[in-house]
Amino acid sequence: MNVLKHMETLFLVAAFAVLGTTYASAESYKAQVRADTMVSVGSEKMAVVKVTGKRLAPATKFG
C-alpha cells in the first residue's frame, strides 16, 4: 500500500536515472567519435568517383 502512495516519486527517480545514464553514454560516444576522426589514413590515395550522365531536355525539366 505504501508503494502506491509514492508511485510518482518512484517514477521521477527512475526517469532521472535513465536520463543520467543516457547523458553519460552520449558523452562517451562523442569522445569515441572524436578519437576516430583523429586517426590518419596514411599515404594511401583516396578513391575518386566520377559520375556522368546526359542532360535533360528543357521540355522535360520540372520547375
Contacts in CASP RR format, 6 or more apart in sequence:
PFRMAT RR
TARGET T0000
AUTHOR 0000-0000-0000
METHOD contacts of the structure
MODEL  1
MNVLKHMETLFLVAAFAVLGTTYASAESYKAQVRADTMVSVGSEKMAVVK
VTGKRLAPATKFG
3 10 0 8 1.000
END
